[in-house]
Amino acid sequence: MTTAPVRLLIVDDHPMVAEGIEAILEGYDDLQVVGRLGNGQDAIDQVEELAPDVILLDLNMPGVGGLTATEIILERRPQTRILILSMHDSPEYISSALSHGASGYVLKDRPTEEIKTAIDTVMSGQTYLCTGAQGSLTPTDTGGREPLTSREQTVLLQLAQGKSNKEVAQELDISVRTVETHRKNIKSKLGISSTAGLTRYALEHGVLQGTGHDL
């Protein structure tokens, strides 16, 4: 019994980089490149149609960047694994990518064979950090509180305006269940148990500034 090849989507705003990666990875029988896109918004718009198993996603792109794209893509297709492709090996970039839901992180200057290894690793359900990234990622003290991701801040803003989970889901074009998951994660990260507490936090930290809502 033969298994279906891994469906791979490449998202990078540098055509030569994307084409080079595609040309080499297409040589593997167990990989099928289903698309090559140049920005995060296109990846968000087409992820359900292309149904990739793994997305090789550039971190820095015009418009919607890799981190925001990662969050929204995983909301729409949670089973997709995302491998961040980047030139940056700083711990901040790597830990931020993982906290946004990426399954792995590969530096662009690594051999293409390592990208194949990374794909195999995340497909097996594990996290992959390339050689250069592993050395730079050390445990850091965040004061016991993990920062909210940009998507969680967006959800918090909606909730702080008094919107229900259903209304937030409609506003952001995601499922009610996804909103509930974000809400749970926000409360956990902030150590807040009530909606009133979330609203108070949003007011105190300027999340509601400029939205037209009075104190």
KOLVEXMAR-210478 format. One line per field, with one value per residue (C-alpha): residue in three letters; residue number from 1; x, y, z. Coordinates in Angstrom, 2 decimals. Layout:
// residues N
r: [ALA / ...]
k: [NUM / ...]
x: [X / ...]
y: [Y / ...]
z: [Z / ...]
// end
This chain:
// residues 215
r: [MET / THR / THR / ALA / PRO / VAL / ARG / LEU / LEU / ILE / VAL / ASP / ASP / HIS / PRO / MET / VAL / ALA / GLU / GLY / ILE / GLU / ALA / ILE / LEU / GLU / GLY / TYR / ASP / ASP / LEU / GLN / VAL / VAL / GLY / ARG / LEU / GLY / ASN / GLY / GLN / ASP / ALA / ILE / ASP / GLN / VAL / GLU / GLU / LEU / ALA / PRO / ASP / VAL / ILE / LEU / LEU / ASP / LEU / ASN / MET / PRO / GLY / VAL / GLY / GLY / LEU / THR / ALA / THR / GLU / ILE / ILE / LEU / GLU / ARG / ARG / PRO / GLN / THR / ARG / ILE / LEU / ILE / LEU / SER / MET / HIS / ASP / SER / PRO / GLU / TYR / ILE / SER / SER / ALA / LEU / SER / HIS / GLY / ALA / SER / GLY / TYR / VAL / LEU / LYS / ASP / ARG / PRO / THR / GLU / GLU / ILE / LYS / THR / ALA / ILE / ASP / THR / VAL / MET / SER / GLY / GLN / THR / TYR / LEU / CYS / THR / GLY / ALA / GLN / GLY / SER / LEU / THR / PRO / THR / ASP / THR / GLY / GLY / ARG / GLU / PRO / LEU / THR / SER / ARG / GLU / GLN / THR / VAL / LEU / LEU / GLN / LEU / ALA / GLN / GLY / LYS / SER / ASN / LYS / GLU / VAL / ALA / GLN / GLU / LEU / ASP / ILE / SER / VAL / ARG / THR / VAL / GLU / THR / HIS / ARG / LYS / ASN / ILE / LYS / SER / LYS / LEU / GLY / ILE / SER / SER / THR / ALA / GLY / LEU / THR / ARG / TYR / ALA / LEU / GLU / HIS / GLY / VAL / LEU / GLN / GLY / THR / GLY / HIS / ASP / LEU]
k: [1 / 2 / 3 / 4 / 5 / 6 / 7 / 8 / 9 / 10 / 11 / 12 / 13 / 14 / 15 / 16 / 17 / 18 / 19 / 20 / 21 / 22 / 23 / 24 / 25 / 26 / 27 / 28 / 29 / 30 / 31 / 32 / 33 / 34 / 35 / 36 / 37 / 38 / 39 / 40 / 41 / 42 / 43 / 44 / 45 / 46 / 47 / 48 / 49 / 50 / 51 / 52 / 53 / 54 / 55 / 56 / 57 / 58 / 59 / 60 / 61 / 62 / 63 / 64 / 65 / 66 / 67 / 68 / 69 / 70 / 71 / 72 / 73 / 74 / 75 / 76 / 77 / 78 / 79 / 80 / 81 / 82 / 83 / 84 / 85 / 86 / 87 / 88 / 89 / 90 / 91 / 92 / 93 / 94 / 95 / 96 / 97 / 98 / 99 / 100 / 101 / 102 / 103 / 104 / 105 / 106 / 107 / 108 / 109 / 110 / 111 / 112 / 113 / 114 / 115 / 116 / 117 / 118 / 119 / 120 / 121 / 122 / 123 / 124 / 125 / 126 / 127 / 128 / 129 / 130 / 131 / 132 / 133 / 134 / 135 / 136 / 137 / 138 / 139 / 140 / 141 / 142 / 143 / 144 / 145 / 146 / 147 / 148 / 149 / 150 / 151 / 152 / 153 / 154 / 155 / 156 / 157 / 158 / 159 / 160 / 161 / 162 / 163 / 164 / 165 / 166 / 167 / 168 / 169 / 170 / 171 / 172 / 173 / 174 / 175 / 176 / 177 / 178 / 179 / 180 / 181 / 182 / 183 / 184 / 185 / 186 / 187 / 188 / 189 / 190 / 191 / 192 / 193 / 194 / 195 / 196 / 197 / 198 / 199 / 200 / 201 / 202 / 203 / 204 / 205 / 206 / 207 / 208 / 209 / 210 / 211 / 212 / 213 / 214 / 215]
x: [0.00 / 1.50 / 0.86 / -0.17 / 2.63 / 2.83 / 1.03 / 3.39 / 2.66 / 5.55 / 4.89 / 7.73 / 7.79 / 11.14 / 10.33 / 13.88 / 13.97 / 10.56 / 11.36 / 14.69 / 13.13 / 10.31 / 12.69 / 14.66 / 11.77 / 9.84 / 12.57 / 11.24 / 8.60 / 6.87 / 6.35 / 3.87 / 4.16 / 0.51 / 1.25 / 3.74 / 2.45 / 4.07 / 2.34 / 0.52 / -2.90 / -2.92 / -1.97 / -4.88 / -7.31 / -6.25 / -5.32 / -8.67 / -8.74 / -5.11 / -5.39 / -1.63 / -0.27 / 2.75 / 3.33 / 6.84 / 6.15 / 8.47 / 8.49 / 8.90 / 6.52 / 4.70 / 1.13 / 0.22 / 3.44 / 4.30 / 3.24 / -0.24 / -0.67 / 0.28 / -2.44 / -5.19 / -4.25 / -4.35 / -7.76 / -9.06 / -7.18 / -5.84 / -4.37 / -1.87 / 1.72 / 3.58 / 7.34 / 8.72 / 11.49 / 13.61 / 16.97 / 16.70 / 18.12 / 17.40 / 15.56 / 12.81 / 11.90 / 11.98 / 10.02 / 7.49 / 6.98 / 6.41 / 4.03 / 1.96 / 1.51 / 4.35 / 5.53 / 9.09 / 11.67 / 14.28 / 16.92 / 17.07 / 20.80 / 20.39 / 20.76 / 17.50 / 17.98 / 17.43 / 14.13 / 13.08 / 14.06 / 12.04 / 8.97 / 9.26 / 9.67 / 6.62 / 4.54 / 5.37 / 3.86 / 7.13 / 8.59 / 11.63 / 14.29 / 17.15 / 20.72 / 21.33 / 18.01 / 18.49 / 21.63 / 20.01 / 16.84 / 17.42 / 14.85 / 13.96 / 12.24 / 9.12 / 8.12 / 5.79 / 3.43 / 3.40 / 2.57 / -0.61 / -0.18 / -1.47 / -4.51 / -5.31 / -5.09 / -7.60 / -9.99 / -9.49 / -10.40 / -13.64 / -14.55 / -13.71 / -16.23 / -18.89 / -19.33 / -20.42 / -18.37 / -20.78 / -20.43 / -16.64 / -16.70 / -18.77 / -16.57 / -13.32 / -14.77 / -13.78 / -15.74 / -17.29 / -15.16 / -11.99 / -13.12 / -13.71 / -10.20 / -8.68 / -10.75 / -9.55 / -5.92 / -6.21 / -7.70 / -5.02 / -2.15 / -3.46 / -4.64 / -8.13 / -11.27 / -14.13 / -15.20 / -15.38 / -11.75 / -10.82 / -12.56 / -10.80 / -7.43 / -8.13 / -8.93 / -5.93 / -3.50 / -4.82 / -6.29 / -9.54 / -7.88 / -9.10 / -12.10 / -14.64 / -15.58 / -15.68 / -14.60]
y: [0.00 / 3.30 / 6.45 / 9.66 / 12.21 / 15.10 / 18.13 / 21.10 / 24.82 / 27.30 / 30.91 / 33.38 / 36.86 / 36.18 / 34.23 / 32.95 / 31.50 / 29.86 / 28.49 / 27.10 / 25.30 / 23.96 / 22.67 / 20.63 / 19.37 / 18.23 / 15.63 / 13.70 / 11.10 / 11.50 / 15.27 / 17.12 / 20.90 / 22.07 / 25.77 / 28.63 / 31.94 / 35.31 / 36.62 / 35.67 / 36.91 / 34.63 / 31.71 / 32.51 / 32.85 / 29.64 / 27.27 / 25.46 / 25.05 / 23.85 / 21.70 / 21.50 / 19.14 / 21.41 / 25.08 / 26.48 / 30.05 / 33.05 / 35.15 / 38.64 / 39.44 / 42.61 / 42.93 / 39.97 / 38.62 / 35.05 / 35.17 / 36.55 / 34.24 / 31.26 / 32.02 / 32.62 / 29.61 / 27.34 / 28.72 / 27.75 / 24.48 / 23.26 / 20.03 / 21.92 / 22.00 / 25.27 / 25.46 / 28.98 / 29.84 / 32.75 / 34.46 / 35.39 / 33.08 / 35.24 / 33.56 / 36.20 / 35.30 / 31.56 / 31.53 / 33.94 / 31.68 / 28.66 / 30.55 / 31.53 / 27.86 / 27.02 / 23.41 / 24.22 / 26.82 / 26.52 / 29.06 / 29.90 / 29.24 / 25.58 / 22.85 / 21.84 / 18.32 / 19.77 / 21.30 / 17.79 / 16.47 / 19.26 / 18.36 / 14.69 / 15.68 / 17.93 / 15.39 / 12.88 / 15.29 / 16.64 / 20.14 / 20.83 / 23.45 / 23.57 / 23.37 / 27.12 / 27.81 / 25.21 / 26.87 / 30.28 / 29.16 / 29.13 / 29.19 / 32.78 / 34.26 / 36.07 / 37.02 / 34.05 / 35.57 / 34.68 / 37.66 / 37.66 / 36.99 / 39.57 / 37.39 / 37.04 / 40.83 / 41.16 / 38.74 / 40.52 / 43.83 / 42.33 / 40.75 / 43.93 / 45.77 / 43.53 / 41.22 / 37.64 / 34.67 / 34.32 / 37.98 / 37.78 / 34.65 / 36.45 / 39.56 / 37.60 / 34.89 / 32.04 / 29.40 / 30.00 / 27.13 / 28.93 / 32.09 / 30.03 / 28.59 / 32.06 / 33.32 / 30.45 / 31.06 / 34.82 / 34.28 / 31.72 / 33.94 / 37.01 / 35.17 / 36.65 / 34.57 / 36.91 / 38.87 / 42.01 / 41.40 / 41.15 / 44.46 / 46.12 / 44.77 / 46.06 / 49.52 / 49.65 / 48.53 / 50.75 / 47.94 / 49.90 / 53.21 / 54.73 / 52.41 / 55.04 / 53.37 / 55.48 / 54.31]
z: [0.00 / -1.06 / 0.97 / -0.73 / -1.16 / 1.32 / -0.14 / 0.12 / -0.31 / -0.65 / 0.39 / -0.17 / -1.71 / -3.37 / -6.58 / -7.08 / -3.56 / -3.95 / -7.40 / -6.23 / -3.28 / -5.45 / -8.13 / -5.60 / -3.48 / -6.55 / -6.98 / -3.97 / -4.84 / -1.47 / -1.91 / -4.13 / -4.46 / -4.72 / -5.03 / -4.84 / -3.49 / -2.89 / 0.23 / 3.42 / 2.33 / -0.72 / 1.52 / 3.85 / 0.95 / -0.80 / 2.05 / 2.09 / -1.67 / -1.95 / 1.22 / 1.96 / 4.60 / 5.14 / 4.33 / 3.95 / 5.04 / 4.81 / 7.97 / 6.52 / 3.67 / 2.60 / 3.83 / 6.01 / 7.53 / 8.40 / 12.06 / 11.43 / 8.44 / 10.62 / 13.16 / 10.62 / 8.47 / 11.52 / 12.44 / 9.01 / 8.62 / 12.00 / 10.60 / 8.42 / 9.67 / 9.17 / 8.75 / 9.01 / 6.54 / 7.69 / 7.57 / 11.27 / 13.92 / 16.98 / 19.89 / 19.73 / 16.15 / 16.79 / 20.06 / 18.58 / 15.55 / 17.77 / 20.06 / 17.01 / 16.18 / 13.78 / 13.90 / 12.95 / 12.01 / 9.25 / 8.29 / 4.59 / 4.34 / 5.31 / 2.65 / 0.96 / 2.32 / 5.78 / 4.65 / 3.58 / 7.02 / 8.62 / 6.53 / 7.54 / 11.19 / 11.43 / 9.48 / 12.22 / 14.76 / 16.15 / 16.26 / 14.09 / 14.75 / 12.25 / 13.46 / 13.55 / 15.24 / 17.98 / 19.26 / 19.56 / 21.31 / 25.04 / 27.82 / 28.66 / 31.66 / 30.51 / 34.01 / 34.14 / 31.60 / 27.92 / 25.67 / 23.63 / 19.93 / 17.46 / 16.71 / 20.42 / 20.75 / 17.89 / 19.61 / 22.94 / 21.31 / 19.98 / 23.32 / 25.23 / 23.06 / 24.53 / 21.54 / 22.04 / 20.83 / 17.91 / 16.95 / 17.13 / 14.97 / 12.34 / 12.46 / 11.99 / 9.73 / 12.05 / 13.96 / 17.38 / 18.65 / 17.51 / 19.34 / 22.48 / 22.19 / 21.79 / 24.73 / 26.91 / 25.94 / 26.56 / 30.03 / 30.82 / 29.70 / 31.50 / 34.60 / 34.17 / 34.73 / 33.75 / 30.68 / 32.82 / 33.74 / 30.07 / 29.35 / 32.28 / 31.07 / 27.54 / 28.88 / 31.20 / 28.49 / 25.72 / 23.61 / 23.25 / 22.42 / 19.20 / 18.88 / 19.83 / 23.11 / 26.26 / 29.70]
// end
